[in-house]
Amino acid sequence: MYFSYWMLLILVPLLFGFYAQYRVMSAYRKNVQIPSRGGVTGRDAAQAVMQSAGIYDIEIVEVEGMLSDHYDPSHKRLALSPDNYHGSSLAAVGVAAHEAGHAIQDRVGYSMMNFRQALVPAAQFASPVAGLFAMVGLWMVGGALGGLMLKLAIAAFLIIALFQLVTLPVEFDATARAKKQLVALGIVDRDEMEGVNETLDAAALTYVAAFVASLGQLLHLVLVLTGGVGRRDD
C-alpha cells in the first residue's frame, strides 16, 4: 500500500514535472527560431508594454542563462536572458511581455502578487530544509524524533505549497496581460499569437507541476504521520 501512495503522490507528480519542463523547452526552442514580423526585440517589447501602463522607471537588464528571465519588484528591475533581450522572435517578445506584465501587477498593487511577495521569506527558509526534515522523519518514522521531523517537514511543505499555489494566479494574470498588450500595441500580429501562446502556456504548465509536486509531498507526509499509510516496508 505504501508503494501505491508513493506512486500517486510522489512519482506521478515527478513525471508530470519532467513533462512540463520538456514542454516549455520544446516550445521555447521552436518559437525562438521564428522571427516576429515587426522585428521588435524583447527589450523593446517589455518597454512598450510597461510604458502603455504608464511605467517609465523600471530598469531593463540582460542576465546570463537560458530562460533566466524575471521581474524583481524589490529593485524595480526587469531581467531578460540574452536571446530574449536582443532577439525579436515570437518566444522573445512573449517572455519579455510576460515579465512586463509582472511590472504592471507591481505598479497597480495586484493583491495576489503582494501576497506572494509577503510569502517569499518563509518560502526561502522552507525550501532548503523541507527535504532534509522529510528524509530524517521518514527514516526514523515511529519514534519521537521522527514524528517531530515529519511535523517540521509538513510545515515546510505547507509553506512551499501555499507559495506555489499563490504563484499560479500571479503567473496566469501576467500572461493574460502580456497577450493582450502584444496585439494591442502591434508588436505582433494576431495570427502570430499561436507561437506566443504556445511558449507562455507551456511555461505556465511548469508552475502547475511545481504546485502538484509540493502538494503530493505534503499529502504523503501527512498520511505517514497520521498512519494513513504504513511504514516504508509495508
C-alpha positions in Angstrom: 0.0 0.0 0.0 2.8 2.4 0.8 4.3 2.0 -2.7 0.9 2.7 -4.2 0.6 6.0 -2.3 4.2 6.8 -3.2 3.5 6.3 -6.9 0.4 8.5 -6.8 1.7 11.3 -4.6 5.5 11.4 -5.5 6.3 9.6 -8.7 3.4 10.8 -10.8 4.0 14.5 -9.9 7.7 14.0 -10.6 7.0 12.6 -14.0 4.5 15.5 -14.6 7.3 17.9 -13.7 9.6 16.3 -16.2 6.9 16.6 -18.9 6.3 20.2 -18.1 10.0 21.0 -18.4 10.1 19.2 -21.7 7.1 21.1 -23.0 8.5 24.5 -22.1 11.9 23.8 -23.5 10.4 22.3 -26.7 8.0 25.2 -27.2 10.7 27.8 -26.5 13.3 26.3 -28.8 10.8 26.1 -31.5 9.4 29.7 -31.2 12.8 31.3 -30.5 13.6 30.4 -34.1 10.5 32.2 -35.5 11.1 35.9 -36.0 8.2 38.3 -35.4 7.2 40.3 -38.4 7.6 43.6 -36.6 11.2 42.8 -35.6 10.7 44.3 -32.2 13.3 43.0 -29.7 12.3 41.5 -26.4 13.7 44.5 -24.6 11.7 47.0 -26.6 8.6 44.9 -26.3 8.9 44.9 -22.5 9.5 48.6 -22.5 6.5 49.2 -24.8 4.2 47.1 -22.6 5.3 48.9 -19.4 5.0 52.3 -21.0 1.5 51.6 -22.1 0.7 51.3 -18.4 2.5 54.5 -17.6 5.6 52.8 -16.2 8.9 54.5 -17.0 11.1 53.8 -14.0 11.8 50.1 -14.4 15.3 49.2 -15.4 15.6 46.5 -18.1 18.8 44.5 -17.9 20.3 41.5 -19.6 21.2 38.4 -17.4 23.1 35.3 -18.3 21.3 31.9 -18.7 18.6 30.4 -20.7 15.1 31.4 -19.6 16.5 33.2 -16.6 14.0 36.0 -17.2 12.3 37.5 -14.2 11.0 40.7 -12.6 12.4 41.8 -9.4 9.9 44.0 -7.5 12.3 44.8 -4.7 14.8 46.5 -7.0 12.3 47.6 -9.7 14.3 45.7 -12.3 13.2 43.5 -15.2 15.8 41.0 -16.3 15.9 39.2 -19.6 18.1 36.4 -20.8 20.3 37.2 -23.9 18.1 35.5 -26.5 15.0 37.4 -25.2 16.8 40.7 -24.6 18.2 41.0 -28.0 16.0 38.7 -30.0 12.9 39.5 -31.9 11.4 36.0 -32.0 7.9 35.1 -31.0 9.3 33.5 -27.9 11.4 36.5 -27.0 8.6 39.1 -27.2 6.2 36.7 -25.5 8.5 36.1 -22.5 9.5 39.8 -22.3 5.9 40.9 -22.3 5.1 38.4 -19.6 7.8 39.8 -17.4 6.4 43.3 -18.1 3.1 42.0 -17.0 4.6 41.4 -13.6 5.8 45.0 -13.5 2.3 46.2 -14.2 1.0 44.0 -11.4 3.5 45.6 -9.1 2.5 49.1 -10.2 -1.2 48.6 -9.8 -0.8 46.7 -6.5 -2.2 43.4 -7.7 -3.2 41.7 -4.5 -2.0 38.2 -5.3 1.4 39.5 -6.2 1.6 41.3 -2.9 0.6 38.2 -1.1 3.2 36.2 -2.9 5.9 38.7 -2.1 4.9 38.5 1.6 5.5 34.7 1.5 8.9 34.9 -0.1 11.0 35.0 3.1 9.1 32.0 4.6 9.4 30.1 1.3 13.1 30.8 1.1 13.6 29.4 4.5 11.4 26.4 4.0 12.7 25.3 0.6 16.2 24.1 1.6 15.1 22.4 4.8 11.9 20.6 3.8 13.5 17.7 2.0 16.0 17.2 4.9 13.3 17.1 7.5 11.2 14.7 5.4 14.2 12.4 4.8 15.1 12.2 8.5 11.4 11.9 9.5 10.7 9.0 7.1 13.9 7.3 8.2 13.0 7.5 11.9 9.3 7.1 11.4 7.6 5.7 14.6 10.0 7.4 17.0 9.5 10.7 18.8 12.3 12.4 16.8 10.9 11.0 13.6 7.5 12.4 14.4 9.0 15.8 15.2 10.9 15.8 11.9 7.8 14.8 10.0 5.8 17.7 11.6 8.5 20.2 10.7 8.7 18.8 7.1 4.9 19.1 6.8 5.1 22.7 8.0 7.8 23.5 5.5 6.0 21.8 2.6 2.8 23.6 3.6 4.5 26.9 3.2 6.0 25.8 -0.1 2.7 24.6 -1.5 0.9 27.8 -0.4 3.6 29.9 -2.1 3.3 27.9 -5.3 -0.5 28.0 -5.2 -0.4 31.8 -4.9 2.1 31.9 -7.7 -0.4 30.4 -10.2 -2.8 33.3 -10.4 0.2 35.7 -10.5 1.7 34.0 -13.5 -1.6 33.4 -15.3 -2.5 37.1 -14.9 0.9 38.3 -16.1 0.5 36.1 -19.2 -3.0 37.4 -19.9 -1.7 41.0 -19.7 1.1 40.1 -22.0 -1.0 38.5 -24.7 -3.5 41.4 -24.7 -0.8 44.1 -25.0 1.3 42.4 -27.6 -1.6 42.6 -30.1 -3.0 45.9 -28.9 0.4 47.6 -29.3 1.0 46.0 -32.7 4.2 44.2 -31.5 2.9 41.0 -33.1 0.0 40.3 -35.5 -2.9 38.3 -34.2 -2.0 35.3 -36.4 1.4 35.3 -34.8 -0.1 34.7 -31.4 -0.1 31.0 -31.9 3.7 30.9 -31.2 3.4 33.3 -28.3 0.6 31.3 -26.8 2.5 28.0 -27.2 5.5 29.4 -25.4 3.7 31.1 -22.5 1.2 28.3 -22.0 4.0 25.8 -21.7 5.8 28.0 -19.2 2.6 28.2 -17.1 2.5 24.4 -17.0 5.8 24.3 -15.1 4.2 26.3 -12.3 1.2 23.9 -12.1 3.7 21.0 -12.0 5.6 22.6 -9.1 2.4 23.1 -7.1 1.3 19.5 -7.8 4.7 18.1 -6.7 4.8 20.1 -3.4 1.1 19.2 -2.7 1.9 15.5 -3.3 4.9 15.6 -0.9 2.7 17.3 1.7 -0.1 14.8 1.5 2.4 11.9 1.5 4.0 13.1 4.8 0.6 13.8 6.4 -0.5 10.2 5.6 2.7 8.8 7.0 2.4 10.9 10.2 -1.2 10.1 10.8 -0.9 6.4 10.0 -2.9 6.7 6.7 -0.2 4.6 5.1 2.2 2.1 6.7 5.9 2.1 7.0 8.2 2.1 4.0 8.4 -1.7 4.0 4.6 -2.2 4.1 
